[in-house]
Amino acid sequence: MYLASVYGKALFKIWFIPKHLKPSSAFRFQGEVKPDFKDADFAFKVLRAWSYELAHGDKLEKNKDKIKDTIIWNIEAGKKLTGPEIGLAEKKRTQLYHRIRKFMEKFEFMIFPVSQVPPFGVDNEYIKEINGIKMDTYIDWMKSSYYISVTGLPAISVPCGFTEEGLPVGVQIVGRHQDDWGVLQLAYAFQEATSFWKQKPSIF
């Protein structure tokens, strides 16, 4: 019941749990399905830029020399936005919310990778390319997370083992609108069933 990669050729699988199945039996479900995240990228980036300008625009004017380039870029992107652009982003976000809400009438939970790459060194400010695909901005390597953020759905990150190099990997469990308790319950069940949280990476 796993699907294609989350982003480009990233080596991750996506899992969906139909709401009529208990977690213990969900893994017997078969069939390929795919939620429609169309316009999630556009909506998130516009609304993020808008919020950055609102929160930090005055700081940019007073202390630009003390702010790192990526944050300057995000604030300035917000300054360039027009009312119709922000309105369109809100419209697209609403449409996205209802598409995912409809999808989750059948699937109570979705499980995704937290990010599209394993942890990387501190000398890399952000990931600029994944499997030959260039990232357009400094946040694109986190699409698997912010696609969920823009829906407003409850989500939690839980440990899911380690890469061959001993780096930790996490999954995010996503629930239906306002089902925070359900998300916490499934996260706890996953934690107890796998015990990944008890394991220490070999690099330490």
N, C-alpha and C positions, 0 to 999 in steps of 0.2 A: 504493500500500500504506500510505497514511497514514490515520489515524483521526481521530476527533473531538477537540475541545479537551481539554486536560488538566484544566482547572478552569473551570467556568462557561463564559464566552464568551472565555476567554483565547485569543489568536490563535497557538496553537502546534499542531503536528502530532506524532503519536506514530508511531514506526517500529518494526517488528519484523523480525528477520532469521531465517528458518527455518534450523535447524541443518544441514539437508542441502544448503544453498546456500553457496557461497563469497561473501564480502562483495561481490566485483565483479559477481556475478550476482544478488544478493539483490534488487536494485531491479526485477527483472522479476516478482517475486512479486506476485500479486494476491489480494485478499480482505480482508474486515474481520474482525478478531479483537480481543478485549479481555480483558486479565487482570483478575481479580476482586480488587480491593483493598478489599473490604468489611471494615469494622472496623479498617482500618489507622490511621485518625485516632484512634479511641478508644484502641487499644493504645498508640500512640506517646505520646499526651498523658498517659495514666496513668503509663506507665513513665518518661517524662521528669520528671513531677512528683515521682514517688517518688525518682528519682535526685537531683533537685535538693534535696529535703529531706534525704536522706542525706548529701550532700556539703556543703550550705551551711546546714542548719538551725541549727547552733550560731552561725554568723555572723549570722544574722537576729536571734537573741536578744541578741547583744552589740553589733551595729553596724547596726541597722535604718535609722538615719538616714543611713548612708553607702551604702545599696544602692538601686539604681533600682527604680521601681515594678513594672516587668514581671518582674524577678527575684523581688521580694517576692511578687508574685502567684503565680509558679510554685512557690516554696517553700511558701507557705501552702496551695496546692492539694495539695501532697504530704502536708502535715500532716493534711489532712482525709480522706485515703484510708483505707479499711478493708482488712483482709486479704482478704476475699472480692472486693473490687474489683480489687486487684492480681492475685489469682489468676485472675480472669476476663480481665484484660488479657493475662496470660501465655498463657491458653488460646486467646484470639482471635489472638494473635501466632503461636502454633503452627499454628493452622488456616490463617492467611494464608500462612505459609511453605509449607505443603504444597500449597495451591492454586496458588501461583506456581511452585513446583517442578514440579508437573504441567503447567502451562502451558508451562514452558520445556523440557519434553521434546521439544516440537516447535520452539520458537523459542530459538535459542542465545543471542541478544542482544536486548535492548530498548534503544531510544534515546529519551530524553525531554529536554525542556527542563530546565535546571538549576533555574530558578525561573520563576514565572508572570508576572513583570514584568521589564522592563529595569532597569538600575541607576537608583537614584533619589537625590535630593539628600540631603546630610547633615542638612539641616534637618528631614527626615522620619525619625523614629526607626524607624518600620515602616509598611508598607502597610496601610491600614484598609479599602480597597475596591478591587475589581477589576471593571471593566466593569459597575458598578452593583450588584455583589454584595458585601455587607459581610463583612469577616473577623471571625470570632468571637473570635480571640485574636491576640496579637502575632506568632505564628509561622505563621499560616494561609497567608500569601503564599508560604511555602516548602513547601507540601504536595507538590509534584512531587519534592522532594528527600527529605523525611522519610517519605514513603510507601515509598521504597526503603530508607531507613535501617532501618526497623522489620522489613524482611524479612531483614536480615543479608547480603544479596547483595553481591558486589564491584561497585563502580561507580567511574567516573572522569569528571571534567569536562574537556572540551576546547573550545577556541575554535571558534565557528561563525559568524563574521562580525559584522556590525554592523547596528543599526537605521538607519532613514532619518535619525535625528538623530545618528548616529555613535557610539552607545553599544554596547559589546561584548555579544555574545550567546553563551552557551555551551550545549552539550548534554552530557548525562550518558549514558555507555554502561554498561549494566548486564548483567552476565554471570550464568551459572549458579553454583550453590553451589560455592565454593572455586576457581572458574576465574579467579583473579586474572590469571594469565598470558595467558589468552585475551582478557581485557578490555584489558590493556596492549597486546597485539598489534593489536587492532582500533583502539584509540585511536591508535596510531602510524600504522597504515595510513590512517586518516581524516586525521590531521595531514599526512601526506606527500601525500595526494591533493588536499587542499584548500588547503594553505598559508595558512590563515587566521591562523595564529600569526605569520606574517611581516608581516601588514598592520597598519598603524598607523591608529587612528581619526582622522578629519578634524578633530576638535575639539582635537587636540594639535598 
